[in-house]
Amino acid sequence: MPKATETQQFVLLPPRGLRVGSGSSSPEAQAFMRDAEAARDSGSVAFEGHEVKMKVVDSIGADGAKLVELPGPSALAVRSLLPSLRLVPLRWYTPATAPIMQVENKAARASAKAPTITLQVVSKNAGKPVVGAIVVALVDVKNSLGAQGVTDSKGRVKLALGASSVKLQGLYVYPEDAHWTLRKRNFTVSSSTKVTLLPLDLGYTDGLRHFYGNAPLSVGGGVTVGVLDTGIADHPDLVVSGGANTVTGEDPKDFGDNGVGGHGTHVAGIVAGRGAAPDGVRGVAPGVKLRSYRVFARNSRSASSFAIAKAIDQAVTDKCDLLNMSLGGGGHDEVLMAAIDDARASGSLCIIAAGNGGREPVSFPAVVGSAIAVSAMGRKGTFPTSAAESEDVAAPYGTDKKNFVAAFSNIGLEIDLTGPGVGIISTVPSGHTEISGTSMACPAVTGAAARVLAPSSLVKKKRNAVRTDGIIKALLATATPLGFGSNFEGHGLPLPK
């Protein structure tokens, strides 16, 4: 527990929303927020005869929420002087990709004499080595007992399995390049074992293309979509019209990929990919104006509530109609509630991944009532039966028994819509790959929303809550129930014409 004198970071919030205003904040609160901004470099704020030690680290404008550092006594002073202001602890969020198999218990204790097995992972395409693939070898799947590693430049990985030949209950391979994942059951491995992966065919009908096809390049034109994520890399299939980096201390103009996995680039391709097979992929609404808002720091797998809120505010300022947020897990947070509510009031709709806890309740911030919460579904036959995605097939099944709700997807009363999120092929900085998660279902729904909005008169309506509600009503009206039940799919899968 921090000592009273230790400095901690908080978000300083108005009573409602992200910015102070005459309708929701006292004149004293408005004055304090402005004074704090003016004293940004001094480390203290003079207010009504009191000196409050507080450093403003970052800010959403002069009248907006601030990231502050202050010791415990100063926090108490702010609360006593200005009870209408809120000091909210920072929370952290991660990309909403499906979990992969992991070793929780090692099969053998490491020692100089412990036998290891060296597997080689190669492509079915001319036997080329597959580099950087995660290999998980489980001798006991239920108890996550086994070994794992990452393939080297020759596609090899050493696994400390305690013997020179081992029967595995499960072998799982997760490549980072253009190959399908692999799952093999009851498989004996030794150092002579080669494992072959299927290369991706960019003309393959995955779950996204099964339901949404390959739209003409003009579809979604006139709609602006902001992707709040790890940034969007330069890619032949994508046209990024601008954006911002809202990570504290980083270059605001550096809104490209943050160097970890290409999650934001994958999400962007699902919404707005403009490529075509055999060299590229097409998104659900390729004609949208695509903007990138990087909220994850360089080489980081987590994003702060403040960076996300600042990105929402900036995206609204930039007149984004739809904000895709394929992230979650940080717990109840007044900062993001304020930002999402402000977006709705300004005519922008946040569409958010429900999370991947395996039937857990919908994660934050998808639970916020003014957002659209998206679960993930899949369809048998849209990924190879040998792929690790086979682990994601689970009840409930739809009216069409090939359709299912992904085993990893969170569910609950807050679910508004479902989208294809199992084995989705899209763009990454290195080219293309397939990923699963509510992270992938979310941009499918965002693309569907752009299809709904583009031909609608709502595009030119005044940007306010009435406009946002109109977008939601129009989007939900296109939803087709698949037979899963409302806790799993909400209104169903949006299938606009």
C-alpha positions as CSV (number, residue, x, y, z in Angstrom):
1,M,0.0,0.0,0.0
2,P,1.4,3.5,-0.9
3,K,2.5,5.7,1.9
4,A,0.5,9.0,2.4
5,T,3.5,11.0,1.2
6,E,4.1,8.9,-2.0
7,T,3.1,10.4,-5.3
8,Q,0.4,8.6,-7.2
9,Q,-1.2,9.2,-10.6
10,F,-4.9,9.9,-10.9
11,V,-7.3,11.3,-13.6
12,L,-8.8,14.6,-12.4
13,L,-12.4,14.6,-13.8
14,P,-15.3,17.1,-13.8
15,P,-18.6,16.0,-12.2
16,R,-19.8,14.8,-15.5
17,G,-18.1,14.1,-18.8
18,L,-14.5,14.9,-19.7
19,R,-14.8,18.7,-19.7
20,V,-16.0,21.3,-17.2
21,G,-19.1,23.2,-18.2
22,S,-21.5,25.7,-16.7
23,G,-24.2,23.1,-16.5
24,S,-22.3,20.5,-14.5
25,S,-19.5,22.2,-12.7
26,S,-19.3,24.9,-10.1
27,P,-17.4,28.1,-11.0
28,E,-14.8,27.1,-8.5
29,A,-14.3,23.7,-10.2
30,Q,-14.0,25.4,-13.6
31,A,-11.4,27.9,-12.1
32,F,-9.4,25.1,-10.5
33,M,-9.2,23.1,-13.7
34,R,-8.0,26.2,-15.6
35,D,-5.5,27.1,-12.8
36,A,-4.1,23.6,-12.8
37,E,-3.5,23.8,-16.6
38,A,-1.8,27.2,-16.2
39,A,0.4,25.9,-13.4
40,R,1.3,22.8,-15.3
41,D,5.1,23.2,-15.0
42,S,5.2,24.5,-11.4
43,G,4.1,21.3,-9.6
44,S,1.5,23.1,-7.4
45,V,-1.8,24.9,-7.7
46,A,-2.7,28.0,-5.6
47,F,-6.4,27.9,-4.8
48,E,-8.4,29.9,-2.3
49,G,-5.4,30.5,-0.1
50,H,-4.2,26.9,-0.3
51,E,-1.2,25.5,-2.0
52,V,-2.0,22.1,-3.5
53,K,1.0,20.1,-4.6
54,M,-0.1,18.6,-7.9
55,K,1.8,18.0,-11.2
56,V,-0.3,18.0,-14.4
57,V,1.3,15.2,-16.5
58,D,-1.1,15.4,-19.4
59,S,-4.4,17.1,-20.3
60,I,-7.4,16.9,-22.5
61,G,-7.4,20.6,-23.2
62,A,-7.5,23.5,-20.7
63,D,-11.0,22.7,-19.6
64,G,-10.7,18.9,-19.8
65,A,-9.7,15.9,-17.7
66,K,-6.1,15.8,-16.5
67,L,-3.6,13.1,-15.7
68,V,-2.1,14.3,-12.4
69,E,0.5,13.2,-9.9
70,L,0.0,14.1,-6.3
71,P,0.7,12.8,-2.8
72,G,-2.1,11.6,-0.5
73,P,-2.5,14.8,1.5
74,S,-3.0,16.8,-1.8
75,A,-5.7,14.3,-2.9
76,L,-7.5,14.9,0.4
77,A,-7.1,18.7,-0.1
78,V,-8.7,18.5,-3.6
79,R,-11.6,16.5,-2.3
80,S,-12.2,18.9,0.6
81,L,-11.8,22.1,-1.4
82,L,-13.7,20.9,-4.5
83,P,-16.0,17.9,-3.7
84,S,-17.5,18.1,-7.2
85,L,-14.3,17.1,-8.9
86,R,-13.3,13.5,-9.2
87,L,-9.9,11.9,-8.6
88,V,-10.0,8.5,-10.4
89,P,-7.1,6.0,-10.3
90,L,-5.7,4.9,-13.7
91,R,-6.8,1.7,-15.1
92,W,-5.2,-0.4,-17.8
93,Y,-6.7,-2.3,-20.8
94,T,-5.5,-4.9,-23.3
95,P,-6.4,-6.0,-26.8
96,A,-9.4,-8.3,-26.9
97,T,-7.8,-11.2,-28.8
98,A,-8.7,-14.8,-27.9
99,P,-6.4,-16.5,-25.4
100,I,-4.1,-19.2,-26.7
101,M,-3.1,-22.4,-25.1
102,Q,-0.3,-21.9,-22.5
103,V,1.9,-24.1,-20.4
104,E,1.1,-23.5,-16.7
105,N,3.2,-26.4,-15.4
106,K,6.5,-27.6,-16.8
107,A,6.8,-31.2,-17.8
108,A,10.3,-31.7,-16.5
109,R,12.6,-29.7,-14.3
110,A,15.4,-28.0,-16.2
111,S,18.8,-29.5,-15.8
112,A,21.9,-30.0,-17.8
113,K,21.0,-33.7,-18.4
114,A,17.2,-33.3,-19.0
115,P,16.4,-34.5,-22.5
116,T,14.9,-32.0,-24.9
117,I,13.1,-32.4,-28.1
118,T,13.8,-30.2,-31.1
119,L,10.8,-29.8,-33.4
120,Q,10.9,-28.1,-36.7
121,V,7.9,-26.1,-38.0
122,V,7.7,-25.7,-41.8
123,S,5.3,-24.4,-44.3
124,K,3.4,-26.7,-46.7
125,N,4.7,-24.2,-49.3
126,A,8.0,-25.8,-50.3
127,G,8.9,-26.8,-46.7
128,K,10.1,-23.3,-45.8
129,P,10.8,-22.8,-42.1
130,V,8.2,-20.9,-40.1
131,V,9.9,-18.3,-38.0
132,G,8.6,-16.8,-34.7
133,A,5.7,-19.3,-34.2
134,I,4.7,-20.1,-30.7
135,V,4.7,-23.9,-30.1
136,V,2.8,-25.3,-27.1
137,A,3.3,-29.0,-26.4
138,L,1.0,-30.4,-23.7
139,V,1.3,-33.9,-22.2
140,D,-1.7,-33.1,-20.0
141,V,-4.1,-30.6,-21.6
142,K,-6.5,-30.4,-18.5
143,N,-3.6,-29.4,-16.2
144,S,-1.7,-27.4,-18.8
145,L,1.4,-29.6,-18.3
146,G,4.1,-29.5,-20.9
147,A,6.6,-27.1,-22.5
148,Q,6.5,-24.3,-25.0
149,G,8.8,-22.1,-27.0
150,V,9.2,-19.9,-30.1
151,T,10.7,-21.1,-33.4
152,D,14.0,-19.7,-34.5
153,S,15.3,-18.6,-37.9
154,K,15.3,-22.2,-39.1
155,G,11.8,-23.0,-37.7
156,R,13.2,-25.0,-34.8
157,V,12.1,-24.9,-31.2
158,K,13.6,-26.8,-28.2
159,L,11.0,-28.3,-25.8
160,A,12.0,-29.6,-22.4
161,L,9.7,-32.5,-22.2
162,G,11.9,-34.8,-20.1
163,A,12.3,-37.6,-22.7
164,S,13.5,-38.0,-26.2
165,S,10.1,-39.3,-27.4
166,V,6.9,-38.1,-25.9
167,K,3.2,-38.7,-26.6
168,L,1.4,-35.4,-26.4
169,Q,-2.3,-34.9,-25.7
170,G,-2.2,-31.7,-27.6
171,L,0.3,-29.8,-29.8
172,Y,-0.6,-26.2,-30.7
173,V,1.2,-23.9,-33.1
174,Y,0.5,-20.2,-33.4
175,P,2.4,-18.5,-36.3
176,E,2.7,-14.8,-36.6
177,D,2.9,-14.8,-40.4
178,A,0.5,-15.9,-43.2
179,H,-0.2,-19.4,-42.0
180,W,-3.1,-21.1,-40.2
181,T,-2.7,-22.2,-36.6
182,L,-2.4,-25.9,-35.9
183,R,-3.9,-28.3,-33.4
184,K,-2.9,-32.0,-33.2
185,R,-4.2,-34.4,-30.7
186,N,-2.6,-37.5,-29.2
187,F,0.6,-37.0,-31.2
188,T,4.0,-38.5,-30.5
189,V,7.0,-36.2,-31.0
190,S,10.7,-36.7,-31.1
191,S,13.7,-34.6,-32.5
192,S,13.0,-36.0,-35.9
193,T,9.5,-34.6,-36.0
194,K,8.5,-31.9,-38.5
195,V,5.3,-30.1,-38.2
196,T,3.7,-28.6,-41.3
197,L,1.5,-25.5,-41.4
198,L,-1.0,-24.6,-44.1
199,P,-0.3,-21.2,-45.7
200,L,-3.1,-18.7,-45.9
201,D,-4.9,-18.3,-49.2
202,L,-6.1,-14.7,-49.3
203,G,-9.0,-15.8,-51.5
204,Y,-10.2,-18.2,-48.8
205,T,-13.7,-17.7,-47.5
206,D,-13.2,-17.1,-43.8
207,G,-16.0,-16.2,-41.4
208,L,-15.8,-12.5,-42.3
209,R,-16.2,-13.1,-46.1
210,H,-18.8,-15.8,-45.6
211,F,-21.2,-13.3,-44.1
212,Y,-20.0,-10.0,-45.7
213,G,-18.5,-11.0,-49.0
214,N,-16.1,-8.7,-50.9
215,A,-17.7,-5.3,-51.0
216,P,-17.1,-2.8,-53.8
217,L,-14.4,-0.2,-52.8
218,S,-17.1,2.6,-52.5
219,V,-19.1,0.9,-49.8
220,G,-19.0,2.9,-46.6
221,G,-18.0,6.1,-48.4
222,G,-18.8,9.3,-46.4
223,V,-18.4,7.7,-43.0
224,T,-15.3,8.3,-40.8
225,V,-14.1,5.4,-38.6
226,G,-11.6,5.9,-35.8
227,V,-9.7,2.8,-34.7
228,L,-8.5,3.2,-31.1
229,D,-5.8,0.5,-30.8
230,T,-2.1,-0.3,-31.1
231,G,-1.8,2.0,-34.2
232,I,-2.2,1.2,-37.9
233,A,0.9,0.3,-40.0
234,D,1.5,1.4,-43.6
235,H,0.0,-1.4,-45.7
236,P,-0.8,-1.8,-49.3
237,D,-4.4,-2.8,-48.4
238,L,-5.1,0.3,-46.2
239,V,-5.5,4.0,-46.7
240,V,-5.1,5.9,-43.4
241,S,-6.3,9.5,-43.6
242,G,-4.7,10.6,-40.3
243,G,-5.0,10.2,-36.6
244,A,-3.2,10.8,-33.3
245,N,-1.0,9.2,-30.7
246,T,-2.5,9.9,-27.3
247,V,0.1,8.1,-25.2
248,T,1.6,10.5,-22.6
249,G,5.1,11.5,-23.5
250,E,5.1,10.2,-27.1
251,D,4.9,12.0,-30.4
252,P,1.2,12.8,-31.1
253,K,1.8,12.3,-34.8
254,D,3.2,8.8,-34.4
255,F,-0.1,6.9,-34.8
256,G,1.5,3.9,-36.7
257,D,2.0,0.4,-35.3
258,N,3.4,0.3,-31.8
259,G,5.6,-2.7,-32.6
260,V,3.6,-5.4,-30.7
261,G,1.7,-7.9,-32.9
262,G,0.0,-5.5,-35.3
263,H,-3.4,-5.8,-33.6
264,G,-4.6,-2.4,-34.7
265,T,-3.6,-3.1,-38.3
266,H,-5.5,-6.3,-38.2
267,V,-8.6,-4.6,-36.8
268,A,-8.3,-1.8,-39.5
269,G,-8.2,-4.4,-42.3
270,I,-11.4,-6.0,-41.1
271,V,-13.2,-2.6,-41.3
272,A,-11.6,-1.0,-44.3
273,G,-9.2,-3.3,-46.2
274,R,-9.1,-2.3,-49.9
275,G,-7.0,-5.2,-51.2
276,A,-8.1,-8.2,-53.4
277,A,-7.0,-11.8,-53.7
278,P,-4.5,-13.2,-54.4
279,D,-2.4,-10.4,-52.9
280,G,-4.7,-8.6,-50.5
281,V,-7.9,-8.7,-48.5
282,R,-11.2,-6.7,-48.5
283,G,-12.8,-5.3,-45.4
284,V,-16.5,-4.9,-44.7
285,A,-16.6,-1.2,-45.6
286,P,-13.6,-0.4,-47.7
287,G,-14.8,3.1,-48.6
288,V,-14.7,4.6,-45.2
289,K,-12.4,7.3,-44.1
290,L,-10.0,5.5,-41.8
291,R,-8.3,7.2,-38.9
292,S,-5.8,5.7,-36.4
293,Y,-5.7,6.6,-32.7
294,R,-2.8,4.9,-31.0
295,V,-3.5,4.4,-27.3
296,F,-0.9,1.7,-26.6
297,A,2.6,2.9,-25.9
298,R,5.5,1.7,-28.1
299,N,6.3,-1.9,-27.4
300,S,3.5,-2.1,-24.8
301,R,0.6,-4.5,-24.5
302,S,-1.5,-2.3,-22.3
303,A,-3.2,1.1,-22.6
304,S,-4.2,3.5,-19.9
305,S,-7.7,4.8,-19.3
306,F,-6.4,8.3,-19.8
307,A,-4.8,7.6,-23.2
308,I,-8.1,5.9,-24.3
309,A,-10.3,8.8,-23.1
310,K,-8.0,11.3,-24.7
311,A,-8.3,9.4,-28.0
312,I,-12.1,9.2,-27.8
313,D,-12.2,13.0,-27.2
314,Q,-9.8,13.6,-30.2
315,A,-11.7,11.3,-32.4
316,V,-15.0,13.1,-31.6
317,T,-13.2,16.4,-32.4
318,D,-12.1,14.9,-35.7
319,K,-15.7,14.1,-36.5
320,C,-15.4,10.3,-36.4
321,D,-18.8,8.8,-36.8
322,L,-17.8,5.4,-35.4
323,L,-15.1,4.5,-32.9
324,N,-13.9,0.9,-32.9
325,M,-12.5,-0.2,-29.5
326,S,-11.2,-3.8,-29.6
327,L,-9.9,-3.6,-26.0
328,G,-11.1,-4.2,-22.5
329,G,-10.6,-5.8,-19.1
330,G,-9.7,-2.9,-16.9
331,G,-12.7,-3.0,-14.6
332,H,-15.3,-0.3,-13.9
333,D,-13.9,3.1,-14.8
334,E,-15.5,6.5,-14.5
335,V,-12.9,7.9,-16.9
336,L,-14.0,5.8,-19.9
337,M,-17.7,6.0,-18.9
338,A,-17.4,9.8,-19.1
339,A,-15.5,9.7,-22.5
340,I,-18.0,7.2,-24.1
341,D,-21.0,9.2,-22.8
342,D,-19.5,12.4,-24.2
343,A,-19.0,10.7,-27.6
344,R,-22.6,9.7,-27.7
345,A,-23.7,13.2,-26.8
346,S,-21.5,14.5,-29.7
347,G,-23.0,12.2,-32.3
348,S,-20.2,9.5,-32.3
349,L,-20.9,5.8,-31.5
350,C,-18.4,3.6,-29.7
351,I,-18.5,0.0,-30.7
352,I,-16.6,-2.2,-28.2
353,A,-15.4,-5.8,-27.9
354,A,-17.2,-7.8,-25.2
355,G,-14.0,-9.6,-24.1
356,N,-12.6,-13.1,-24.2
357,G,-13.1,-14.7,-20.8
358,G,-14.9,-17.8,-21.9
359,R,-18.6,-17.0,-21.0
360,E,-17.6,-14.5,-18.3
361,P,-19.7,-11.3,-18.0
362,V,-19.2,-8.6,-20.6
363,S,-16.0,-6.7,-19.8
364,F,-15.5,-3.0,-19.3
365,P,-15.9,-0.7,-21.2
366,A,-18.3,-2.7,-23.4
367,V,-20.8,-2.8,-20.6
368,V,-21.3,1.0,-20.8
369,G,-24.9,1.5,-21.9
370,S,-24.2,4.2,-24.5
371,A,-21.8,1.9,-26.4
372,I,-22.5,-1.2,-28.6
373,A,-21.2,-4.4,-27.0
374,V,-20.1,-7.1,-29.5
375,S,-19.7,-10.9,-28.9
376,A,-17.9,-13.3,-31.2
377,M,-19.4,-16.1,-33.2
378,G,-17.9,-18.5,-35.7
379,R,-18.9,-20.9,-38.5
380,K,-17.7,-24.4,-39.1
381,G,-16.0,-24.7,-42.5
382,T,-14.5,-21.2,-42.5
383,F,-11.2,-22.4,-41.1
384,P,-9.4,-25.7,-41.5
385,T,-10.4,-28.5,-39.2
386,S,-6.7,-28.8,-38.3
387,A,-6.5,-25.2,-37.1
388,A,-6.4,-24.4,-33.4
389,E,-9.7,-22.5,-33.9
390,S,-11.3,-25.9,-33.6
391,E,-10.9,-25.3,-29.9
392,D,-13.3,-22.4,-30.2
393,V,-16.3,-24.4,-31.5
394,A,-18.8,-24.6,-28.6
395,A,-22.5,-24.5,-27.9
396,P,-24.8,-22.8,-28.3
397,Y,-25.2,-23.5,-32.0
398,G,-27.5,-21.5,-34.2
399,T,-30.5,-22.4,-36.2
400,D,-27.9,-23.2,-38.8
401,K,-25.9,-25.8,-36.9
402,K,-22.7,-24.7,-38.6
403,N,-22.9,-21.4,-36.7
404,F,-21.7,-21.2,-33.0
405,V,-20.8,-18.7,-30.3
406,A,-17.0,-18.8,-29.9
407,A,-16.0,-20.6,-26.7
408,F,-13.8,-17.6,-25.7
409,S,-16.5,-15.0,-26.0
410,N,-18.0,-13.1,-23.0
411,I,-21.8,-13.0,-22.8
412,G,-24.5,-11.2,-20.9
413,L,-27.5,-8.9,-21.1
414,E,-25.3,-6.1,-22.3
415,I,-24.5,-7.8,-25.6
416,D,-26.1,-5.8,-28.4
417,L,-24.7,-7.6,-31.5
418,T,-22.5,-10.5,-32.5
419,G,-19.9,-10.6,-35.3
420,P,-17.6,-13.2,-37.0
421,G,-14.5,-13.5,-34.8
422,V,-13.0,-16.9,-35.3
423,G,-10.1,-17.4,-37.7
424,I,-10.4,-14.0,-39.4
425,I,-7.8,-13.2,-42.1
426,S,-6.7,-9.5,-42.2
427,T,-3.8,-7.2,-42.5
428,V,-0.7,-7.0,-40.2
429,P,2.5,-5.0,-40.6
430,S,4.3,-8.0,-42.1
431,G,1.5,-8.8,-44.6
432,H,-1.5,-10.9,-43.5
433,T,-2.4,-13.3,-40.8
434,E,-5.5,-14.8,-39.1
435,I,-6.5,-14.0,-35.5
436,S,-9.5,-14.8,-33.4
437,G,-11.3,-12.8,-30.7
438,T,-14.0,-10.4,-29.9
439,S,-11.3,-7.9,-31.2
440,M,-12.1,-9.2,-34.7
441,A,-15.9,-9.4,-34.3
442,C,-16.0,-5.8,-33.1
443,P,-14.6,-4.2,-36.4
444,A,-16.8,-6.5,-38.4
445,V,-19.8,-4.9,-36.7
446,T,-18.2,-1.4,-37.1
447,G,-17.9,-2.1,-40.8
448,A,-21.5,-3.2,-40.9
449,A,-22.5,0.0,-39.1
450,A,-20.6,2.1,-41.7
451,R,-22.6,0.2,-44.4
452,V,-25.8,1.2,-42.6
453,L,-24.8,4.8,-42.1
454,A,-23.2,5.7,-45.5
455,P,-26.5,5.8,-47.5
456,S,-28.5,7.3,-44.6
457,S,-29.5,10.9,-44.1
458,L,-28.0,10.5,-40.5
459,V,-24.6,11.2,-42.0
460,K,-25.5,14.9,-42.4
461,K,-27.5,15.3,-39.2
462,K,-26.4,17.6,-36.4
463,R,-23.9,15.8,-34.2
464,N,-25.7,15.1,-31.0
465,A,-27.2,12.3,-29.0
466,V,-30.2,12.1,-31.2
467,R,-27.9,11.4,-34.2
468,T,-26.1,8.6,-32.2
469,D,-29.4,7.0,-31.2
470,G,-30.5,7.1,-34.8
471,I,-27.3,5.3,-35.8
472,I,-27.9,2.6,-33.1
473,K,-31.5,2.1,-34.2
474,A,-30.6,1.8,-37.8
475,L,-27.8,-0.7,-37.1
476,L,-29.9,-2.9,-34.8
477,A,-32.7,-2.9,-37.4
478,T,-30.3,-4.8,-39.7
479,A,-29.6,-7.5,-37.2
480,T,-30.6,-11.1,-37.9
481,P,-31.0,-13.4,-34.9
482,L,-28.9,-16.6,-35.5
483,G,-30.7,-18.7,-32.8
484,F,-28.1,-18.4,-30.1
485,G,-30.3,-16.4,-27.6
486,S,-30.0,-12.8,-26.6
487,N,-27.4,-13.3,-23.9
488,F,-25.0,-14.6,-26.6
489,E,-25.9,-12.5,-29.6
490,G,-28.1,-9.6,-28.5
491,H,-30.1,-8.6,-31.5
492,G,-28.1,-10.9,-33.7
493,L,-25.6,-10.5,-36.6
494,P,-25.9,-7.2,-38.5
495,L,-26.4,-7.9,-42.2
496,P,-27.0,-4.6,-44.0
497,K,-27.7,-4.7,-47.7
